């Protein structure tokens, strides 16, 4: 008999109920599926981080909920006329001490509905003098910040193009950072060391591991491959080869296919296996 973990069951049922409610019934197109998908990936990343260092996260808890308080939604809805996609995101992105660190971000704080009003402080409002800040474009809403650098949407447009500018430069010089909200959110999930890979690519491809499992048809060529892969000398490469399976790649599928082609060309014994996002990030 196959059983399902109660938490998984509850999560799946909640997602199904939410989809039913917002679509007005079954069978209609899910307008914000892309936002649902990226929030789910964010939760997976946080769970992987917590499993990697349980002691740290027991001391400094981090949580990402998916159901905002109705009073917080009313507050932001009464204050700003928000694009539908962003309103939906605020209803389903409820961060608690969540920060995103990548090659592009030091500590990106993406605001939920509760944090959004205070997120404007220092940009369009001075909380000390309790006065608006005159040089801030009043139609720009700060939806996130990275060590003072704001990420905004332009409420006069009605879309979710994301703009950014560097703080401390004397004036705000905004430029387009991402074409839409989903693209911006995905950028927060790009692991370190993959700065040259598009975030859509990282999160849409499968993830793989590749192992060398034996010396194959030409031991010397296999040793030279290991020497190059690990930037080591031949004696160290021999040591690695004596302790197979040897992990030589972990990443997105196109990279695995490239390594696989190289190993095939030298006749090495190898194995490629698919892994999940959580194992990829661990």
JOMO-V247155 format. One record per pair of residues at least 12 apart in sequence whose ideal C-beta (glycine too) atoms are under 7 Angstrom apart, sorted by the first residue. I is the first residue (numbers start at 0). J is the second residue. Records with the same first field share a line. If there is no record, write none. Layout:
I: J, J
This chain:
31: 84, 87
33: 181
34: 84, 87, 88, 181
37: 181, 184, 185
38: 65, 91, 92
40: 188, 202, 276
41: 63, 188
42: 63
43: 276, 277
44: 188, 280
45: 61, 63, 97
46: 277
47: 277, 280, 281
51: 281
59: 96
60: 96
61: 95, 96, 97
62: 95
63: 93, 94, 97
64: 93
65: 91, 93
66: 93
67: 89, 90, 93, 111, 112
71: 112, 113
72: 89, 90, 112
74: 116
75: 89, 112, 115
78: 116
79: 140, 154
80: 154
82: 157, 158, 159
84: 159, 180
85: 152, 159, 180
88: 180
89: 111, 112
92: 111
93: 111
94: 109, 111
99: 187
101: 187, 189, 190, 191
102: 191, 194
103: 186, 194
104: 145, 187
105: 145, 146
106: 145, 146
107: 143, 145, 187
108: 143, 144
109: 142, 143, 187
110: 142, 143
118: 141, 144
119: 141
122: 135, 141, 149
123: 135, 137
134: 170, 171
138: 153, 154, 155
139: 151, 153
140: 152, 154
147: 166, 167
148: 163, 165, 166
149: 163, 164, 166
150: 163, 176, 183
159: 179, 180
160: 175, 178, 179
161: 176, 177, 180, 183
162: 174, 175, 176
163: 176
185: 198, 199, 202
186: 198
188: 202
189: 201
190: 280
200: 251
201: 251
204: 251, 252, 253
205: 252, 273
206: 250, 251, 252, 273, 274, 275, 276, 279
207: 252, 255, 271, 272, 273, 274
208: 246, 248, 249, 272, 274
209: 247, 248, 255, 258, 259, 269, 271
210: 244, 245, 246, 247, 269, 270
211: 243, 244, 245, 247, 267, 268, 269
212: 243, 244, 268, 269, 270
213: 243, 268
214: 240, 268
215: 265, 266, 267, 268
216: 266
217: 265, 266
220: 265, 266
221: 240, 265, 267
222: 236, 237, 240
224: 261, 265, 267
225: 239, 240
228: 247
244: 270
249: 279
255: 271
259: 271
